């Protein structure tokens, strides 16, 4: 792979309004990184084929070739890119098959994969799968999930990184400091604490909240020390808050330009894993969310890991 390929930004589009923000974000990131942009559309066969033909005479419905419709989606996407950035190097790719597999394959040599936030509901989502979360859990590169209404007109100058544990922090913080520096933005590093049992949680909040906060601040201070030395240009603020991790992250990132969360890498297939917190943040965030692959040792599904997913204190 040459350096030009390594800087590739890939955007997945389905031609629906839900992917408009992802396309705009992909253009902005390609320009910022001085990278080429590739727009990918996946033509997927219907998940369910009925075994019962319509009853009675009826005129045949007009049939649109999936490939022709896909080419039309890509042409419209190119027109948008040309309006936004006429000078940007852009290519397209039409793939056939499962959405998740095709998008992950298209981004194998990319630096970044951008997708729209999941907008399908009900039966359509169940039959087609939750594309956004599945792609974010499997892609080898960073994945940014973007709400449909995103524009870069109102930048806040802030990046948020959500630290889950010491083990997952180094790669997350490396990406977070690099993003904040490149954007000339401040960095807020947030972590949450809560006890899974509601009764015990109320007791801890009443009697030991200061201890929890001090422990969290000490952990973040230790994790951030070397990075702050390496990036003296990045202003850093830490937040240690009580509550569900998803709620804490969403509250801290309301006025940010990007929130970064980490992803586990398991030793059993599928190798990527998003927990309940990540799913909630991807589903509810009004700002782009970057899912950073964890590049350390593979995690095993141990009792401790399950407890961490269920809301035990992340220390």
N, C-alpha and C positions, 0 to 999 in steps of 0.2 A: 504494500500500500504506500503510495507517495504522499507527501505532505498535503497536496491539494485535495486528495481524496479524504484524508483524515479530517479536514476542516468542513466536510460536507454537512449541510443542514438539510434534513429531510422533513417534509410536512405531509401528513396524511389528510386527505380531504374526501368527504363523501358527497360533496356537491350541495349539502344542505346548509341552512343558515348557521347551524351549530358549529360548523368548522370555519366560519369566517374569521373569528378571532385568531384561530391557530394559523391561518394563512398570513394574516397581517403580522403576527408575532414572528413567524418564520422568516418573513422578509426583513423585519427589523433585526433579527439575530444574524442573518446572513450578512447584512450590511455591516453590523457591528464587528463581526468576526472576520470580515473580508473573505467570506466563504461562498462557494456556489450553493445554490438552492435547488433541491429536487422535490417536485410535487408528485405524490403517489396517490393513485386511486385504485381501489380494489373492487373488482366485479365479483360478487359472491352469488353462488347459486342459491335459489330459495331453500330455506331450511326444511320446509314441509311441502310435500306434493300430495294433493288430495287424490284419493283413489276413485272418487265419484264424479263423473262428468256432469255438466249441467243438464237438467231435465227439460225436454221440449226443444223445439227449433229456436235457434238464436243465431244472429249474425256473428261471425267470428270477430273477436276484438282485435284491434290493430296491435301488432307485436313489434316492439322495438328491440333490435339486437342489443344485448348487454354491452358488447364491445363498442358499438356506435354511441350508446349513451355515455359510456365511460370516457370516450374521446371527447365528447361534448363537455363533460364535467372538467376535464383537464384544459380544454381550450378556454373555458370561462375563467378558470383559475389563472392561466397565463395572462389573460387580459387584465385581471386585477393586479397581478405583479407588475406588468408593464406600466400601469398607471401609477403605482406606488414607487417603483424604482426602475426606470427604463434602462439603467446601466447594469443592473444585476445579472449575473450569469445564472440562467435558470434552465432546467431540463424537466421532463415529465416521464413517468413510468406507469403503465397500465398493467396491473397484475390480476390474475384470476385465481380464486381459491378462498380460503378462510381469511377473514380480515386480520385477525391477530397474527397468524403465521406470516402472512404476506408483508405486513408492516414491519414486523421484527426482522424478516429477511432483508427488506429494503434498506434497513438502517444498520446492517451489519458492519459497514465501513464508514459509518457516519460519526460525527462528533456529537450530534444532537438530533433527537427525534421530537417533533412537535405534533400534538394531536389535540382535537377539540374536547371539551368536557362532555361526558356522556349525557345525552339529552333524551334518549329513547326511554320509554316507560312501558310497564305492563308486559303484555304477551310478546311484543316486538323485541324488547330487551331480553326476555327469557329465551326466546328462540334464537336470537342472533348472538347472545352472549354479551357480557359487559366488556366491550372492546377496550375502552380507555384503561381500566384497571388491569386487564389482562396484558395489554401491551406494556404498560408501565412496570409490570412485575417480571417481564421476560426479556425486554430489550437489553442488549449489552452496553449501550451508551446511555447517557442521561436522557430522560424523557420529561418534557414539559407539557403539562395539561393546561389548556387555556380556555377561559370562558368565551362564549361567542361574542360578547360585547366589548372585548378588550381592544383598546387603542393605546398608542404611546403618547398621546397628546398631553396627558396629565400625570407625568412621572412624579413620584413622591420622594425619590432619592433615598430609598430604604430597602434593604434586603433582610429577610428574616430566615434564620436557620433554627430548626427544631431538633434539639439534642435529646435522643431517647436513652442512650446509655454510653458508657465510656468506650466500649468496644466498637460501636458504630460511628463514633464522633470524628476520628481523624480524617477520613475521606470526605465526610459531609462538610467539615470546617474548611478543608482545603478548597473545595468547590465554592463555599460561601464567601470566603475572603477574596478569592479570585474574581467572583462575580461582583462583589461590592467595589473592589478596586477598579475593575474595568468600567463600571457604571459611575464611578466617583460618588458612591452612595455610602450611607452609614449602614452598619450591620447590627441587628438585634438578634441575640442568641437566647432562645427561650427553652425552658424545661418545666415540666409539670409534675406535681406530686399529688397522690391520693391513695387512700387505703381501700381495697376492694370491698370490704364489709362496710356498709353505710353507717352502722352504729359505731364501729371502731373509728371510722373516718371522722365522725363528728367529735369524738373524744380527742383524737389527735389534733384536729383543727383548733379545738379549744385550749388544749394543754401544751402542745408541742409545736405549734406552727412556726415559731421563731427558730426552733432547732432545725426543722425541715428546710426552712429558707436559708439558714446559715450553711447547712450541708450542701444544698444545691448551689449556692454561690461559690463555696469552696471548690466544688467539683468543676464548675464552669471556669473559675479562675485558673485552675490547674490546666485544664484543657486548652484554654485560650492563650496562655502566656507566650508560647513560642510563635504562634500565629500573629499575635499583636506585634511581636518584634520583627517578624518577616514583612508585615504590612502596616508600617507606622502611619500610612496615609488613610487608613480606614478607621473612622470613629466606631467604637463598640459599646453597646449597652447590653446588659444581661437582665433577664426576667425569670424569676422563679415564682411560679404561681400555683395555688391550690386549685384543683378541679380536674375534670376529664381532660386528657391530653388534647383531644381534637378541639374542644371548646377554647382551651388556652391558646393553642396555635392560631386558630381562626381570629380570636380577639386581638392577638398581638400583631397579626398581619393585615388587618383591615386597611391600613394606610401605607402599605408597602407595594413595591413593584414586582417582587418575587418572593416566594416562600420555598425553602428547600427542606425536604424530608428524606430520610434514608430508607433503604430497602435491604432486607435480609437476603443472604444467599445460602440456601439449604443444601445439604449433602444428598438429598433425594429429589427426584424430578417431581414437579417442575422446580428448577433450581432457584427461581426468583420467588419472593413471597411478600405480599403486602398484608399487614395486619388490619384490624378493625379501625385503628386510628387513621392510618393512611387512606383507607377507603372513605372514611368520613370527611377527611380534609379534601380529597379529590372531588367528592360529590358536592361539597358545600362552599368551597372557597370562591370568592369573587375576584381573586387575583391569580395570576399564573402560578402553578405549583411544579417545582422541579423534583423529580424522583431520582435520587442519586444511588446507583448500584453500590453495594457494599463489597469492597475488594479484599477484605481480610479473610481469615479462615472461615470455612463453611460452618454454619450453625446446625446443630442437631435439634430435633424437636424433643427437648428435655422438659421435665416438670417446671424447672425455673423459667424456661422460655414461655411456657404456657401461662404461668403466673404473670409474667411481664405483660403479655398481651391482654390479660383480663383486667388490668388496671392497677396492679401493685406498684408501689413506688419504684421509679426508675433511677437507680443509684449506681 
